[in-house]
Amino acid sequence: MSAHVRLVLRLFAWFLFAGALSGAAFADSSHDRTQFGHNISIGPGEEATAVTCFGCSVRVRGHVTSDVTTFGGNIVVEDQGQIGGDATTFGGYVRLDKEVKVQGDVTVFGGQIHRDATATVSGDVTNFSGTGWVLLVFGLPLVFLGALVAFVVWLVRRLMRPAMPVAA
């Protein structure tokens, strides 16, 4: 393997490693909650700073001081639960039951909003319903990621190709 290929592979591995650590390195506090595939529940009297869920849902009965975000999951706020920031879901729904409060905006991409008349939202309520938004939000980044992987494979193959002598 040539020195150029090793260099490119080392740089690529370093960027992947740094990207994986960046989320943990910049966490605000130990009250942040992030899950992949496991639902998050904030119980009555419980407090969390920021809540993020990938492929799962969030149920808030207590208090979240910042934002609640789900990708491929739902947000349910009930039993006088409170969200101090925004509630955003991609590919899910938001349900706001009686006497709950959201201090920021409520945004739904590819789902619906179910809101009780006594629920309070201090910011804007935006609903981009339909599957087209979900495909745009999730599909477009996957296309770019696929193009990046194809470029790296092409680059590695090009650098590994043996040099052909020029015929005189």
Secondary structure, 3 states (H helix, E strand, C coil): CCHHHHHHHHHHHHHHHHHHHHHHHCCCCCCCEEEECCCEEECCCCEECCEEEECCCEEECCEECCCEEEECCCEEECCCCEECCCEEEECCCEEECCCCEECCCEEEECCCEEECCCCEECCCEEEECCHHHHHHHHHHHHHHHHHHHHHHHHHHHHHHCCCCCCCC
